Amino acid sequence: MTSTGAKGETTTTRPRRSRADKATAIVQAACEVFGRDGYSRASIDTIATEAGASTRTIYNHFPGGKEELFRSVMQWSSERVRDEQLAQLRRYLDPERPPHPDDLERDLLVLARAWVGLMADFRDHFSLVRHIYAEAGHIPPEVLEAWQEAGPRAVGREVTAAMSALADRRLIDVHGDPAQATVHFMALISTEITQRSYWGLSPLPQEEADRLTAAGVRAFLRAYGSAG
């Protein structure tokens, strides 16, 4: 942006960031810091440095300090991952367009691999989740509740609906409990990969991750495959 001074000189000024832009920059920086340092060790001073802001600016945006900022970070990050997970669910396992029985294993596998791949696409988020499990006793309960509702529970409800739709079409047998089938599916496709890669911090070779995901899908279908 240019302007003309009192003596006719042309000067250049930087556009000022809006309040919303500043808040976004703070949340993005805080996501990285919390993912690296955890909730207990992260400090407002460190976050301010990473965000290129003053501590006063952070408190102006987040008067509740670290607790409020962490809650905002978790909600923002969880919603981004949730939206991507749900987009993939609708792409590969849309309840309105059920797969052909012969394609069910293929579609579940494509979905599972896409979801596991999100650990690399959203590394800061999954680092945050790793710290949440490690530090749950030090994180305010209302923050944990907000995270669950913004991300895991919302996704779980949609997957449960998809499992119910598959059961209605006799593609799987959920044994009267589609929510439990959802829990088992999520665990079988990702738990070993998550644990062995430390929530994506040390990614497994792609061939090994694919093998584990395929084994999880096969185990799920052995437990929940339709009898006919």
VENFEN-V705224 format. One record per pair of residues at least 12 apart in sequence whose C-alpha atoms are under 10 Angstrom apart, sorted by the first residue. I is the first residue (numbers start at 1). J is the second residue. D is the distance in whole Angstrom. If there is no record, write none. Layout:
i = [I & I]
j = [J & J]
d = [D & D]
//
This chain:
i = [1 & 1 & 1 & 2 & 19 & 19 & 20 & 22 & 22 & 22 & 22 & 22 & 22 & 23 & 23 & 23 & 23 & 23 & 23 & 23 & 24 & 24 & 24 & 25 & 25 & 25 & 25 & 25 & 26 & 26 & 26 & 26 & 26 & 26 & 26 & 26 & 26 & 26 & 26 & 26 & 26 & 27 & 27 & 27 & 27 & 27 & 27 & 27 & 27 & 27 & 27 & 28 & 28 & 28 & 28 & 28 & 28 & 28 & 29 & 29 & 29 & 29 & 29 & 29 & 29 & 29 & 30 & 30 & 30 & 30 & 30 & 30 & 30 & 30 & 30 & 30 & 30 & 30 & 30 & 30 & 31 & 31 & 31 & 31 & 31 & 31 & 31 & 31 & 31 & 31 & 31 & 31 & 32 & 32 & 32 & 32 & 32 & 32 & 32 & 32 & 32 & 33 & 33 & 33 & 33 & 33 & 33 & 33 & 34 & 34 & 34 & 34 & 34 & 34 & 34 & 34 & 34 & 34 & 34 & 35 & 35 & 35 & 35 & 35 & 35 & 35 & 35 & 35 & 35 & 36 & 36 & 36 & 36 & 37 & 37 & 37 & 38 & 38 & 38 & 38 & 38 & 38 & 38 & 38 & 39 & 39 & 39 & 39 & 39 & 39 & 39 & 39 & 39 & 39 & 39 & 40 & 40 & 40 & 40 & 40 & 42 & 42 & 43 & 43 & 44 & 44 & 44 & 44 & 44 & 44 & 45 & 47 & 67 & 67 & 67 & 67 & 68 & 70 & 70 & 70 & 70 & 70 & 71 & 71 & 71 & 71 & 71 & 71 & 71 & 71 & 72 & 72 & 72 & 73 & 73 & 73 & 74 & 74 & 74 & 74 & 74 & 74 & 74 & 74 & 74 & 74 & 74 & 75 & 75 & 75 & 75 & 75 & 75 & 75 & 76 & 76 & 76 & 76 & 77 & 77 & 77 & 77 & 77 & 77 & 77 & 77 & 78 & 78 & 78 & 78 & 78 & 78 & 78 & 78 & 78 & 78 & 78 & 78 & 79 & 79 & 79 & 79 & 79 & 79 & 79 & 80 & 80 & 80 & 80 & 81 & 81 & 81 & 81 & 81 & 81 & 81 & 81 & 81 & 81 & 81 & 82 & 82 & 82 & 82 & 82 & 82 & 82 & 83 & 83 & 83 & 84 & 84 & 84 & 85 & 85 & 85 & 85 & 85 & 85 & 85 & 85 & 85 & 86 & 86 & 86 & 86 & 86 & 86 & 88 & 88 & 88 & 88 & 88 & 89 & 89 & 89 & 89 & 89 & 89 & 89 & 89 & 89 & 89 & 89 & 90 & 90 & 90 & 90 & 91 & 91 & 92 & 92 & 92 & 92 & 92 & 92 & 92 & 92 & 92 & 93 & 93 & 93 & 93 & 93 & 93 & 93 & 93 & 93 & 94 & 94 & 94 & 94 & 94 & 95 & 95 & 95 & 95 & 95 & 95 & 95 & 95 & 95 & 96 & 96 & 96 & 97 & 97 & 98 & 98 & 98 & 98 & 98 & 99 & 99 & 99 & 100 & 101 & 101 & 101 & 101 & 101 & 101 & 102 & 104 & 104 & 104 & 104 & 104 & 105 & 105 & 105 & 105 & 105 & 105 & 106 & 106 & 107 & 108 & 108 & 108 & 108 & 108 & 108 & 108 & 108 & 109 & 109 & 109 & 109 & 109 & 109 & 109 & 109 & 110 & 110 & 110 & 111 & 112 & 112 & 112 & 112 & 112 & 112 & 112 & 112 & 112 & 112 & 113 & 113 & 113 & 113 & 113 & 113 & 113 & 115 & 115 & 115 & 116 & 116 & 116 & 116 & 116 & 116 & 116 & 116 & 116 & 116 & 117 & 117 & 117 & 117 & 118 & 119 & 119 & 119 & 119 & 119 & 119 & 120 & 120 & 120 & 120 & 120 & 121 & 122 & 123 & 123 & 123 & 124 & 124 & 124 & 125 & 126 & 126 & 126 & 126 & 126 & 127 & 127 & 127 & 127 & 128 & 129 & 129 & 130 & 130 & 130 & 130 & 130 & 130 & 131 & 132 & 132 & 155 & 156 & 156 & 156 & 156 & 157 & 157 & 157 & 158 & 158 & 159 & 159 & 159 & 159 & 159 & 159 & 159 & 160 & 160 & 160 & 160 & 160 & 160 & 160 & 161 & 161 & 161 & 162 & 162 & 163 & 163 & 163 & 163 & 163 & 163 & 163 & 164 & 164 & 164 & 164 & 164 & 164 & 165 & 166 & 166 & 167 & 167 & 167 & 169 & 170 & 170 & 170 & 170 & 171 & 171 & 171 & 171 & 171 & 171 & 172 & 172 & 172 & 172 & 172 & 172 & 172 & 172 & 172 & 173 & 173 & 173 & 173 & 173 & 173 & 173 & 174 & 174 & 174 & 174 & 175 & 175 & 175 & 181 & 181 & 181 & 182 & 184 & 184 & 184 & 184 & 184 & 185 & 185 & 185 & 185 & 185 & 185 & 185 & 186 & 186 & 186 & 187 & 187 & 188 & 188 & 188 & 188 & 188 & 188 & 188 & 188 & 188 & 189 & 189 & 189 & 189 & 189 & 189 & 189 & 189 & 189 & 189 & 189 & 190 & 190 & 190 & 190 & 190 & 191 & 191 & 191 & 192 & 192 & 192 & 192 & 193 & 193 & 193 & 193 & 193 & 194 & 196 & 197]
j = [13 & 14 & 15 & 14 & 57 & 61 & 61 & 51 & 52 & 53 & 57 & 58 & 61 & 51 & 57 & 58 & 60 & 61 & 62 & 69 & 51 & 73 & 76 & 48 & 50 & 51 & 52 & 53 & 47 & 48 & 49 & 50 & 51 & 52 & 53 & 57 & 58 & 61 & 62 & 69 & 73 & 47 & 51 & 58 & 69 & 70 & 72 & 73 & 74 & 76 & 77 & 47 & 50 & 51 & 73 & 76 & 77 & 124 & 46 & 47 & 48 & 49 & 50 & 51 & 52 & 73 & 42 & 43 & 44 & 46 & 47 & 48 & 50 & 51 & 66 & 69 & 70 & 72 & 73 & 74 & 47 & 69 & 70 & 72 & 73 & 74 & 76 & 77 & 124 & 125 & 127 & 128 & 47 & 50 & 51 & 73 & 123 & 124 & 125 & 127 & 128 & 46 & 47 & 50 & 51 & 124 & 127 & 128 & 47 & 70 & 73 & 74 & 124 & 125 & 127 & 128 & 129 & 131 & 132 & 123 & 124 & 125 & 126 & 127 & 128 & 129 & 130 & 131 & 132 & 124 & 127 & 128 & 131 & 127 & 128 & 131 & 127 & 128 & 129 & 130 & 131 & 132 & 134 & 135 & 66 & 67 & 70 & 128 & 131 & 132 & 134 & 135 & 136 & 138 & 139 & 66 & 131 & 135 & 138 & 139 & 66 & 70 & 65 & 66 & 56 & 58 & 59 & 65 & 66 & 69 & 58 & 66 & 139 & 140 & 142 & 143 & 143 & 128 & 139 & 140 & 143 & 147 & 139 & 140 & 142 & 143 & 144 & 145 & 146 & 147 & 143 & 146 & 147 & 125 & 128 & 147 & 125 & 128 & 129 & 132 & 143 & 144 & 146 & 147 & 148 & 150 & 151 & 143 & 146 & 147 & 148 & 149 & 150 & 151 & 125 & 147 & 150 & 151 & 122 & 124 & 125 & 126 & 128 & 147 & 150 & 151 & 122 & 125 & 126 & 128 & 129 & 146 & 147 & 148 & 149 & 150 & 151 & 152 & 147 & 149 & 150 & 151 & 152 & 154 & 155 & 122 & 125 & 150 & 151 & 115 & 118 & 119 & 121 & 122 & 125 & 126 & 150 & 151 & 152 & 155 & 150 & 151 & 152 & 153 & 154 & 155 & 156 & 151 & 154 & 155 & 114 & 115 & 118 & 111 & 114 & 115 & 116 & 118 & 151 & 155 & 158 & 159 & 115 & 154 & 155 & 156 & 158 & 159 & 110 & 111 & 112 & 114 & 115 & 107 & 108 & 110 & 111 & 112 & 114 & 115 & 155 & 158 & 159 & 162 & 111 & 158 & 159 & 162 & 107 & 111 & 104 & 106 & 107 & 108 & 109 & 110 & 111 & 112 & 114 & 107 & 108 & 110 & 111 & 159 & 162 & 163 & 165 & 166 & 159 & 161 & 162 & 165 & 166 & 158 & 159 & 161 & 162 & 163 & 164 & 165 & 166 & 169 & 162 & 165 & 166 & 165 & 166 & 162 & 165 & 166 & 169 & 171 & 166 & 169 & 171 & 171 & 166 & 169 & 170 & 171 & 172 & 226 & 171 & 166 & 171 & 172 & 221 & 225 & 214 & 217 & 218 & 220 & 221 & 225 & 214 & 217 & 217 & 185 & 189 & 213 & 214 & 217 & 218 & 220 & 221 & 189 & 210 & 213 & 214 & 215 & 216 & 217 & 218 & 213 & 214 & 217 & 189 & 185 & 186 & 188 & 189 & 190 & 210 & 213 & 214 & 216 & 217 & 189 & 190 & 209 & 210 & 212 & 213 & 214 & 186 & 189 & 190 & 189 & 190 & 191 & 193 & 194 & 199 & 200 & 209 & 210 & 213 & 200 & 203 & 206 & 209 & 200 & 194 & 197 & 199 & 200 & 201 & 203 & 199 & 200 & 201 & 202 & 203 & 200 & 200 & 199 & 200 & 201 & 199 & 200 & 201 & 199 & 194 & 198 & 199 & 200 & 201 & 198 & 199 & 200 & 201 & 199 & 147 & 199 & 194 & 195 & 198 & 199 & 200 & 201 & 199 & 144 & 147 & 182 & 179 & 182 & 183 & 186 & 178 & 179 & 182 & 179 & 182 & 178 & 179 & 181 & 182 & 183 & 185 & 186 & 177 & 178 & 179 & 180 & 181 & 182 & 183 & 178 & 179 & 182 & 178 & 182 & 177 & 178 & 179 & 180 & 181 & 182 & 185 & 176 & 177 & 178 & 179 & 181 & 182 & 178 & 178 & 226 & 224 & 225 & 226 & 226 & 225 & 226 & 227 & 228 & 221 & 224 & 225 & 226 & 227 & 228 & 220 & 221 & 222 & 223 & 224 & 225 & 226 & 227 & 228 & 221 & 223 & 224 & 225 & 226 & 227 & 228 & 223 & 224 & 225 & 226 & 223 & 224 & 226 & 220 & 223 & 224 & 220 & 216 & 219 & 220 & 223 & 224 & 216 & 217 & 219 & 220 & 221 & 223 & 224 & 216 & 217 & 220 & 216 & 220 & 212 & 213 & 214 & 215 & 216 & 217 & 218 & 219 & 220 & 209 & 210 & 212 & 213 & 214 & 215 & 216 & 217 & 218 & 219 & 220 & 209 & 212 & 213 & 216 & 217 & 212 & 213 & 216 & 209 & 212 & 213 & 216 & 208 & 209 & 210 & 212 & 213 & 209 & 209 & 209]
d = [6 & 7 & 7 & 9 & 10 & 8 & 9 & 9 & 10 & 8 & 9 & 9 & 9 & 10 & 9 & 8 & 10 & 7 & 9 & 10 & 9 & 10 & 10 & 10 & 9 & 6 & 8 & 9 & 7 & 7 & 10 & 8 & 5 & 8 & 8 & 9 & 7 & 9 & 10 & 9 & 9 & 9 & 8 & 10 & 7 & 8 & 7 & 6 & 9 & 8 & 9 & 10 & 9 & 8 & 8 & 9 & 9 & 10 & 9 & 6 & 8 & 9 & 6 & 5 & 9 & 9 & 9 & 9 & 9 & 9 & 5 & 8 & 8 & 8 & 9 & 8 & 8 & 10 & 7 & 10 & 9 & 9 & 8 & 9 & 6 & 8 & 9 & 8 & 7 & 7 & 9 & 7 & 9 & 9 & 10 & 10 & 9 & 6 & 8 & 9 & 8 & 8 & 6 & 8 & 10 & 9 & 10 & 9 & 9 & 8 & 9 & 10 & 8 & 9 & 8 & 6 & 10 & 8 & 10 & 9 & 5 & 7 & 8 & 5 & 4 & 8 & 8 & 7 & 9 & 8 & 7 & 8 & 9 & 9 & 9 & 8 & 8 & 7 & 10 & 9 & 5 & 8 & 9 & 8 & 8 & 9 & 8 & 9 & 7 & 8 & 10 & 7 & 9 & 8 & 7 & 10 & 9 & 8 & 7 & 8 & 8 & 10 & 10 & 7 & 10 & 8 & 9 & 8 & 7 & 9 & 9 & 10 & 8 & 8 & 10 & 8 & 8 & 10 & 9 & 10 & 8 & 10 & 10 & 9 & 9 & 5 & 8 & 10 & 7 & 7 & 9 & 9 & 9 & 9 & 9 & 9 & 8 & 8 & 9 & 10 & 8 & 9 & 8 & 6 & 9 & 8 & 9 & 9 & 7 & 6 & 9 & 9 & 6 & 8 & 10 & 9 & 8 & 10 & 9 & 9 & 6 & 9 & 9 & 9 & 9 & 9 & 10 & 7 & 9 & 10 & 9 & 10 & 7 & 9 & 9 & 6 & 5 & 8 & 9 & 10 & 6 & 6 & 10 & 9 & 10 & 9 & 9 & 10 & 9 & 10 & 8 & 10 & 9 & 7 & 8 & 9 & 10 & 7 & 10 & 10 & 8 & 5 & 8 & 10 & 7 & 6 & 10 & 9 & 10 & 9 & 10 & 9 & 8 & 9 & 8 & 6 & 10 & 8 & 10 & 7 & 10 & 10 & 10 & 9 & 7 & 10 & 7 & 9 & 9 & 7 & 10 & 7 & 8 & 10 & 9 & 10 & 7 & 9 & 9 & 9 & 9 & 8 & 8 & 8 & 10 & 9 & 10 & 9 & 10 & 8 & 10 & 10 & 6 & 8 & 9 & 7 & 6 & 10 & 10 & 7 & 7 & 9 & 8 & 9 & 7 & 9 & 10 & 9 & 10 & 10 & 7 & 9 & 10 & 10 & 9 & 7 & 5 & 8 & 8 & 6 & 7 & 10 & 9 & 8 & 10 & 10 & 10 & 9 & 8 & 7 & 8 & 9 & 9 & 10 & 9 & 9 & 10 & 10 & 9 & 6 & 9 & 10 & 10 & 9 & 8 & 9 & 9 & 10 & 9 & 7 & 8 & 10 & 8 & 10 & 9 & 9 & 10 & 9 & 10 & 10 & 9 & 7 & 10 & 10 & 10 & 9 & 9 & 7 & 6 & 10 & 9 & 6 & 9 & 10 & 9 & 10 & 10 & 9 & 8 & 10 & 6 & 8 & 9 & 7 & 8 & 9 & 8 & 8 & 9 & 8 & 7 & 10 & 7 & 9 & 10 & 9 & 8 & 8 & 6 & 10 & 8 & 8 & 10 & 9 & 8 & 9 & 8 & 9 & 10 & 10 & 9 & 9 & 9 & 10 & 7 & 5 & 9 & 9 & 9 & 6 & 8 & 10 & 8 & 10 & 9 & 8 & 7 & 7 & 10 & 9 & 9 & 10 & 9 & 9 & 6 & 7 & 8 & 9 & 6 & 8 & 7 & 9 & 9 & 8 & 9 & 10 & 8 & 6 & 9 & 10 & 10 & 8 & 10 & 10 & 8 & 7 & 8 & 9 & 10 & 8 & 9 & 10 & 9 & 9 & 8 & 9 & 6 & 9 & 9 & 9 & 9 & 6 & 5 & 8 & 8 & 6 & 9 & 8 & 9 & 9 & 9 & 9 & 9 & 6 & 8 & 10 & 7 & 7 & 10 & 9 & 9 & 6 & 9 & 9 & 10 & 9 & 10 & 10 & 9 & 9 & 8 & 10 & 9 & 6 & 8 & 7 & 10 & 9 & 7 & 5 & 9 & 8 & 10 & 8 & 10 & 9 & 6 & 5 & 4 & 8 & 9 & 9 & 9 & 5 & 6 & 5 & 7 & 9 & 9 & 6 & 8 & 9 & 10 & 8 & 10 & 8 & 9 & 8 & 10 & 9 & 10 & 7 & 9 & 10 & 8 & 7 & 9 & 6 & 9 & 10 & 9 & 9 & 10 & 10 & 8 & 10 & 9 & 8 & 9 & 8 & 5 & 7 & 9 & 7 & 7 & 10 & 10 & 7 & 5 & 8 & 8 & 5 & 6 & 9 & 9 & 9 & 9 & 8 & 7 & 8 & 10 & 10 & 10 & 9 & 9 & 8 & 9 & 9 & 9 & 7 & 10 & 7 & 8 & 10 & 10 & 10]
//
